[in-house]
């Protein structure tokens, strides 16, 4: 399966690619797409171009992951009934879903599917749970600064050091336990599984 990634940066890409491989139980052919900075707004600005590029290059899926960074409301399954309304209210997940372009389907090109993840409040919450799940029962309640301090022991670390922390956790965290502790991960995992459908 060929998958393009639109995520916050290259370290997130490395970690998310491991999680996607484990969720799908297969090694995807992974393509990293650089994006403009600017959180969800930057990702939304790139989404249409990345989607068309993926469609033209016979990619099977585009994985989009951003940090929630305190936005409200938090996504929940009840939003699926009215995603445009929830997007207008400020739900990052629903904003991404409603920004996805409609692409022509049908042979000979495979249908292009999207998997959306909005990590609450940041990707580090998922990693912190994997690093220390007995102490951190509700990592989604922590803000980005606290998460980084707890996970890395610092606010800023060079990429190799962040990867040295994050990748082994992504390889080893129990996905079912992570889904229970972090609803934002469970929505992402479900979205990734639908890449196959
Ligand atoms: Zn939502």
Boltz pocket constraint, residues with backbone or C-beta under 6 A from the ligand:
constraints:
  - pocket:
      binder: B
      contacts: [[A, 73], [A, 74], [A, 75], [A, 76], [A, 79], [A, 86], [A, 87], [A, 91], [A, 92], [A, 93], [A, 94], [A, 95]]
      max_distance: 6.0
